[in-house]
Amino acid sequence: MAAEELMPIIVAIKLAVSRHYGISIGSTSSTSIVIDPQIPAAHKLQKWRATNQDNIKEALLVIDRMIKIQQSPIQAGTKFHTVADVARAENVDKFFLKLNIQIIETGQRFFYIACDNCHASYDAELNWSIDCRKCHETTVAKPRERVMVNIFDNTGSLDATTFGEEAAKIINMNATLAMKMNNEVNTPSVERMNKTLKDKKFLVRLKKTVKVYQENKQTQYTILKVDKDKKKNVDEDSFVESSTPQKKLKQVISEAEDEADPDRGSN
C-alpha cells in the first residue's frame, strides 16, 4: 500500500477542540474537510511523505503491534493477582500484578540482534540483510531490547523476560545504546540499575507459557506490559494505560524525520 493511502494529507477548518484528558478534536456543523488539497503547505507535506514512505509504513506497523498488545488493557477495577496466584494457576495464561522488579545478574547484554520486522533472534551482524525464516520477509538485522528480571511481592518471586519498549522502561536505555556500551569498557551496571529499581512498584501484565520438552515441563514468564505505579493515577486495585498509539506514532515519525534530515536537531 502506498504512503498516500497510509497517510493522506487532510486540511480541516472550524474544528471543535477539547482539552479533556489531553487534546482531542471533533467536527461541527460548520467544519470543512479537504483531502490532499492543492495548496503550498500540502505540496510540502506530499514531498516529505514521498521521501519518508518507508518510515511511515514502519511507524504504522509499530502502532499495529502496539494495539494488538493492548487489546486487553488494564481498566479501572481490574483485579490484581499475586505471584503465588501465577505460580499455581493452571488454566489461566495472562495476569495483572503489582510488584517489585530486580534485574538478574547474569552478564546479560540487554539486547539481541533480531529481524527488524518480526523480532526473531539471529546470529548476525548489525544491518546484515536477512531472509527471515519466521516472517518470510527480506529485512535487516537490528538490535532489540531484552532483559531478564526477577519479579516479586510478599507472596513469592519468579524469573521473567521482557522485550522491546517494555524492557527499555526497566533498563532505562534503548538497544542501540546497550549495544554501544557493551562494545566499550563501561558496560551497563546491573548494581546501579537495581538501586534505581529498589523502591519502585510496577504494574505488570504477565504471560505464562508452559512447554513440554521430552516429557519435561518448562514454564516461561514474559512481561507484556510494565508501568510505574504512580500513586496519583492508580489505587491498589486499578490503573489506566498511560501510553497511546497516537503518542507512539508521533514519536516514531519524529525519529524518522531526524534520521532523514541530518541537520535537524533532536528535541
Stockholm file with secondary structure:
# STOCKHOLM 1.0

chainA/1-267         MAAEELMPIIVAIKLAVSRHYGISIGSTSSTSIVIDPQIPAAHKLQKWRATNQDNIKEALLVIDRMIKIQQSPIQAGTKFHTVADVARAENVDKFFLKLNIQIIETGQRFFYIACDNCHASYDAELNWSIDCRKCHETTVAKPRERVMVNIFDNTGSLDATTFGEEAAKIINMNATLAMKMNNEVNTPSVERMNKTLKDKKFLVRLKKTVKVYQENKQTQYTILKVDKDKKKNVDEDSFVESSTPQKKLKQVISEAEDEADPDRGSN
#=GR chainA/1-267 SS CCHHHHSCCEEEESCEEECTTSCEEECCTTCEEEESCSSHHHHHHHHHHHHTHHHHHHHHHHHHHHHHHTTSCCCTTCCCBCHHHHHHCSSCCEEEEEEEEEECCSCCCSEEEEETTTCCBCCCCTTCEEECTTTCCEEEEEEEEEEEEEEEETTEEEEEEEEHHHHHHHHTSCHHHHHHHHTSSSCCCHHHHHHHHTTCCEEEEEEEEEEEETTEEEEEEEEEEEEECCTTTCBTTBCCCCCCHHHHHHHHHHHHHHHHCTTSCCC
#=GC SS_cons         CCHHHHSCCEEEESCEEECTTSCEEECCTTCEEEESCSSHHHHHHHHHHHHTHHHHHHHHHHHHHHHHHTTSCCCTTCCCBCHHHHHHCSSCCEEEEEEEEEECCSCCCSEEEEETTTCCBCCCCTTCEEECTTTCCEEEEEEEEEEEEEEEETTEEEEEEEEHHHHHHHHTSCHHHHHHHHTSSSCCCHHHHHHHHTTCCEEEEEEEEEEEETTEEEEEEEEEEEEECCTTTCBTTBCCCCCCHHHHHHHHHHHHHHHHCTTSCCC
//
